Amino acid sequence: MIKGRIGALIIKELLTLFRDPKSRMALISPPILQLVIFSFAATLEVKNASLMILNNDSGKHGYELVQRFAGSPMFSKIKFATNKNEIKPAIDEQKAIAAIHIPIDFSQKIEANEPSSMQVILDGRRSNASQIVNGYISQVTLGYAQELQSKKGFVPLALTLDRNWFNENLLYIWFTLPSLVGILGTLIAIIVTSLSIARERELGTFDQLLVSPLMPYEILLGKTIPAIIVGVGESLLIFTAAILGFGVPFTGSFLLLLLSMFAFTMSIVGVGLFISSISKTQQQAFIGTFFFLVPAITLSGYAAPIENMPIWLQHAMSINPLKYYLITLKGLFLKSMPFAEVWTNTWPLLIIGTFTLFLAWHFFSRRLE
C-alpha cells in the first residue's frame, strides 16, 4: 500500500514535468544549447590575440622573428608601430594586449654571440590573458633561439621536452566538457526540485497532498525519486553529447560514473528540496537557488583551482558537492580513475545528500504541523 501511494506520487510528479510541451522543451533544449555555448565561450584560452611590434632592428634576425610572430596562429592581429609613442595608446585603448620592442642592435648582438634581448609590454588589466600571451611570445622566441643554436653548432646545456599527461595536445574543450556535465546537471536538478513544493503551494495543489493519506516522508520520497530520475537522465544526455558531439574521450568505468552521478544528484536534490521546504513562493525558492548556485559553481574548482584559495575557504568548500563531483568527472573522462579514488570523492556526496534530505524532511514536517 505504501509503495503504491509513493509510486502514484512519483508518476504524478513525472507527468507534471513531461506532460506540458513547454516543460519538456525546458528540460531538453536549454542544457544542450548551454553545452554548445559554454564549450566554446567559457574558456580560459587566449586565441586571436592582438599584438603590436616595434622593430627598430634592420638585420635579418629581427625580420625573421617578426615573421614568426606574424605566422603564429595565436596572433590574428599584428600591428606595426613606427615609434615608441604608438605603443602606449594601443595598450590603453585595448587595441593590443601586448607590444614587442626589438632594439636596434638585436641582430648585431646575435651575430657577435652576445646576449640579446627585446622588451615585452603587457596589459596588466587582463592579467591572466596577458600572462598566457607572454607564454606564447616566449615559445616563439625560444624556438628561434634553439634553431640558431643548432645552426651555429652550439649544443644547449639542457633541453626540456614537455609532455602533457591525460591531455597531450592541451585541448581546452577536454577540460571544459567534463566540468559542464556536472555544472549543467546541477542547474537542472536543483531548479526542478527547489521549485517543486513552492510551486504546489502557489497553485493550491499542496493542500490536496495534505488531506491525502500520504505521510510526510512519503511525500518527500515522491518528490525526491522523480527529481533524481530527471537529474541523472539529464546528466546522461549531456554526457552522451560531450562524447558523441564533441569527441571528448571517456576512459573510465561507466558504472563508476553512474555511482558518482547518482550520489551527486541525490545531494543536489536534497539541497533543492531543503530550499523548497523553507520557501513559501517560487520567487523565494529561486532566490535561494541563486544563493546556492553562484558560490557552489564559482568555488568548485572549475574556474580557479581550490588550492589557490585561502585555507579557511578550502575547508568551507568541503560541503560543496560540486567540488567532489568535478574531480570524479575529470578523472573518469581523462585518466581512468580507479574505484578507490572515485569512492574517496563519492562518500562525501552520500553524506551531504543524506544530511540535506534529512533537513528537507525536518522542515517539511514542521510546515505540515
C-alpha positions in Angstrom: 0.0 0.0 0.0 2.8 2.4 1.0 4.7 1.6 -2.2 1.6 2.1 -4.2 1.0 5.6 -2.8 4.6 6.6 -3.3 4.5 5.2 -6.8 1.4 7.1 -7.7 3.0 10.4 -6.4 6.2 9.6 -8.4 4.1 9.1 -11.6 2.2 12.4 -10.8 5.5 14.3 -10.5 6.9 12.9 -13.7 3.6 13.7 -15.6 3.7 17.2 -14.2 7.2 17.7 -15.6 6.7 16.0 -19.0 3.1 16.5 -19.9 3.5 20.2 -20.6 5.3 20.7 -24.0 7.0 23.8 -22.6 8.3 21.9 -19.7 9.7 19.2 -21.9 11.5 21.7 -24.1 12.8 23.4 -21.0 14.3 20.2 -19.7 16.0 19.2 -23.1 16.8 22.2 -25.2 18.5 24.6 -22.7 21.0 22.1 -21.4 22.1 21.2 -25.0 22.2 24.8 -26.0 24.2 25.8 -22.9 26.5 22.9 -23.5 27.3 24.1 -27.0 27.7 27.8 -26.0 29.7 27.2 -22.8 32.0 24.7 -24.6 33.3 27.4 -26.9 32.7 30.6 -24.9 33.6 29.6 -21.4 37.3 29.1 -21.9 40.4 30.4 -20.3 42.4 30.0 -23.6 43.6 33.1 -25.4 43.0 33.0 -29.1 43.1 35.6 -31.8 45.3 37.8 -29.6 46.3 41.3 -30.9 50.0 42.1 -30.9 51.9 45.3 -31.7 55.5 45.1 -32.8 58.1 47.9 -33.0 61.1 46.6 -34.9 64.0 49.0 -34.8 66.4 46.3 -36.0 67.3 46.4 -39.7 69.0 43.0 -39.5 67.8 39.6 -40.6 67.2 38.2 -37.1 64.7 41.0 -36.2 62.9 40.4 -39.5 62.9 36.6 -39.1 61.4 36.9 -35.6 58.7 39.3 -36.8 57.7 36.8 -39.5 57.4 34.1 -36.9 55.1 36.2 -34.8 53.0 37.0 -37.9 52.8 33.4 -38.8 51.8 32.2 -35.4 48.1 31.0 -35.2 47.8 32.6 -31.7 48.1 36.1 -33.0 45.5 37.1 -35.5 46.0 40.8 -35.4 49.6 42.1 -35.8 50.0 45.9 -35.7 53.3 47.5 -36.6 54.5 50.7 -34.8 56.9 53.2 -36.2 57.9 54.7 -32.9 57.6 54.2 -29.2 54.8 56.7 -28.9 52.3 54.4 -30.6 52.7 51.7 -28.1 51.0 53.4 -25.1 47.8 54.4 -26.8 47.4 50.9 -28.3 47.7 49.3 -24.9 45.5 51.9 -23.2 42.7 51.5 -25.8 43.0 47.7 -25.7 43.9 47.6 -29.4 46.7 45.3 -28.4 47.1 43.0 -25.4 50.9 43.0 -25.8 53.6 45.0 -27.5 57.1 43.9 -28.5 60.1 46.3 -29.0 63.0 44.8 -30.9 66.1 47.1 -30.3 68.3 48.5 -33.0 71.3 46.2 -32.1 69.3 43.0 -31.8 70.8 41.2 -34.9 74.2 42.7 -34.3 74.5 41.2 -30.8 73.3 37.8 -32.1 75.9 37.7 -34.8 78.5 38.6 -32.2 77.4 35.8 -29.9 76.5 38.4 -27.3 73.3 38.2 -25.1 70.5 40.0 -26.9 67.0 40.9 -25.5 63.8 42.5 -26.5 61.2 44.3 -24.5 57.6 42.9 -24.0 54.9 45.2 -22.7 51.7 43.5 -21.4 48.3 44.8 -20.5 48.1 44.2 -16.7 44.4 44.9 -16.6 43.9 41.4 -18.2 46.5 39.7 -16.0 45.6 36.1 -16.8 45.3 36.6 -20.5 48.4 38.7 -20.8 50.5 36.1 -19.0 49.2 33.4 -21.4 50.1 35.7 -24.3 53.5 36.2 -22.8 53.9 32.4 -22.8 53.1 32.4 -26.5 55.7 35.0 -27.1 58.3 33.1 -25.1 57.5 29.9 -27.1 58.2 31.7 -30.4 61.4 33.3 -29.2 62.7 30.1 -27.6 62.0 28.2 -30.7 64.0 30.7 -32.8 66.9 30.7 -30.2 67.1 26.9 -30.3 67.2 27.0 -34.1 70.0 29.5 -34.1 72.0 27.3 -31.6 71.7 24.3 -33.8 72.7 26.2 -36.9 75.8 27.8 -35.2 76.9 24.4 -33.9 76.2 25.1 -30.2 74.7 22.3 -28.1 72.2 23.5 -25.5 73.3 22.7 -21.9 69.8 21.4 -21.1 66.9 20.7 -23.4 63.4 20.5 -21.9 61.0 18.0 -23.6 57.4 18.7 -22.5 54.8 16.0 -22.4 51.3 16.6 -21.1 49.6 13.6 -19.5 45.9 12.8 -20.0 45.5 15.7 -22.5 48.6 15.7 -24.7 47.5 18.4 -27.0 46.1 20.6 -24.2 42.7 20.7 -25.8 40.8 23.0 -23.6 37.4 21.5 -24.5 38.6 18.2 -22.9 38.7 20.2 -19.6 35.5 22.2 -20.2 33.1 19.4 -21.2 33.5 17.1 -18.2 33.0 20.0 -15.9 29.9 21.1 -17.8 28.4 17.7 -17.3 28.5 18.4 -13.6 27.5 22.1 -13.8 24.6 21.8 -16.1 23.4 18.7 -14.2 23.4 20.8 -11.1 21.3 23.5 -12.7 18.7 21.1 -13.9 18.4 19.1 -10.7 18.2 22.0 -8.3 15.8 24.0 -10.4 13.4 21.1 -10.7 13.4 20.3 -7.0 13.7 23.8 -5.5 10.5 25.0 -7.2 8.6 21.8 -6.6 7.0 22.3 -3.2 6.9 26.1 -3.6 5.0 25.7 -6.9 2.5 23.4 -5.4 1.9 25.9 -2.6 1.2 28.7 -5.1 -1.0 26.5 -7.2 -3.0 25.2 -4.3 -2.3 21.6 -5.0 -0.2 21.2 -1.9 -3.4 21.3 0.2 -4.6 18.3 -1.7 -1.5 16.4 -0.7 -2.1 17.4 3.0 -5.5 15.8 3.1 -4.3 12.7 1.3 -3.3 9.5 3.3 0.3 10.2 2.4 2.7 10.6 5.3 5.3 13.4 5.2 8.2 11.1 4.4 6.1 9.5 1.6 5.5 13.0 0.0 9.2 13.7 0.3 10.1 10.4 -1.3 7.6 11.2 -4.0 9.4 14.4 -4.7 12.9 13.0 -4.4 12.8 10.0 -6.6 11.4 11.7 -9.8 13.9 14.5 -9.3 16.8 12.0 -9.1 15.5 10.2 -12.2 15.3 13.5 -14.2 18.7 14.7 -12.9 20.5 11.5 -13.8 18.7 11.4 -17.1 19.7 15.0 -18.0 23.3 14.3 -16.9 23.5 11.2 -19.1 22.1 13.3 -22.0 24.8 15.9 -21.6 27.4 13.1 -21.1 26.4 11.5 -24.4 26.5 14.8 -26.2 30.0 15.5 -24.9 31.3 12.2 -26.2 29.5 11.9 -29.5 29.1 15.5 -30.3 32.4 16.9 -29.2 34.7 13.9 -29.3 35.8 14.1 -25.7 37.3 10.7 -24.7 35.9 8.7 -21.8 38.5 6.4 -20.4 36.9 5.3 -17.1 34.2 2.9 -15.9 30.6 3.8 -16.9 29.3 2.0 -13.7 31.5 4.2 -11.5 30.2 7.2 -13.4 26.6 6.1 -12.6 27.5 5.6 -9.0 29.0 9.1 -8.7 26.3 10.6 -10.7 23.6 9.1 -8.5 25.3 10.2 -5.3 25.8 13.8 -6.6 22.2 14.1 -7.9 20.9 12.9 -4.6 23.0 15.6 -2.8 21.7 18.3 -5.1 18.1 17.1 -4.9 18.5 17.3 -1.1 19.7 20.9 -1.3 16.8 21.8 -3.7 14.2 20.2 -1.5 15.6 21.9 1.5 15.3 25.3 -0.3 11.8 24.4 -1.4 10.7 23.3 2.0 11.6 26.6 3.6 10.2 28.8 0.8 6.6 29.9 0.6 6.7 31.1 -3.0 8.6 30.2 -6.2 10.3 33.6 -6.1 11.8 32.8 -2.7 12.9 29.4 -3.9 14.5 31.0 -7.0 16.5 33.4 -4.8 17.6 30.6 -2.5 18.7 28.6 -5.6 20.7 31.6 -6.8 22.5 32.0 -3.4 23.5 28.3 -3.6 24.5 28.1 -7.2 26.8 31.1 -7.5 29.3 30.1 -4.8 28.9 26.4 -5.5 29.9 26.8 -9.1 32.5 29.6 -8.6 34.3 27.8 -5.8 34.0 24.3 -7.2 37.5 24.3 -8.8 36.1 24.8 -12.3 37.2 28.4 -12.9 40.1 28.6 -10.4 42.0 25.8 -8.5 40.8 25.2 -5.0 44.4 25.0 -3.9 44.8 28.7 -4.7 42.0 29.7 -2.3 42.6 30.7 1.4 42.9 27.7 3.8 39.6 28.6 5.6 37.8 28.7 2.3 39.2 25.4 1.2 37.8 23.9 4.4 34.5 25.6 3.8 34.2 24.0 0.4 34.2 20.6 2.0 30.4 20.8 2.0 30.3 21.8 -1.7 29.1 18.7 -3.6 30.1 20.0 -7.0 33.8 20.1 -5.8 33.9 16.3 -5.4 31.8 15.6 -8.5 34.1 17.6 -10.8 37.2 15.7 -9.5 35.5 12.4 -10.3 34.2 13.5 -13.7 37.5 14.8 -15.0 39.3 11.7 -13.5 36.9 9.3 -15.2 36.9 11.1 -18.5 40.6 11.6 -19.0 42.6 9.3 -16.7 40.5 6.2 -16.0 40.2 6.9 -12.3 40.1 3.7 -10.2 37.4 2.8 -7.8 39.3 3.8 -4.7 39.7 7.4 -5.9 36.1 7.5 -7.1 34.9 6.3 -3.7 37.0 8.9 -1.9 35.1 11.6 -3.8 31.7 9.8 -3.6 31.1 9.0 0.0 31.1 12.8 1.0 28.3 13.2 -1.6 26.3 10.5 0.1 26.8 12.1 3.5 25.8 15.6 2.1 22.8 14.1 0.3 21.6 12.2 3.5 22.0 15.3 5.6 20.3 17.7 3.2 17.4 15.3 2.7 17.0 15.0 6.5 16.9 18.8 6.8 14.3 18.9 4.0 12.2 16.3 5.8 12.5 18.1 9.1 11.4 21.5 7.8 8.8 19.9 5.6 7.3 18.1 8.6 7.3 21.3 10.7 5.4 23.1 7.9 2.8 20.4 8.0 2.2 20.8 11.8 
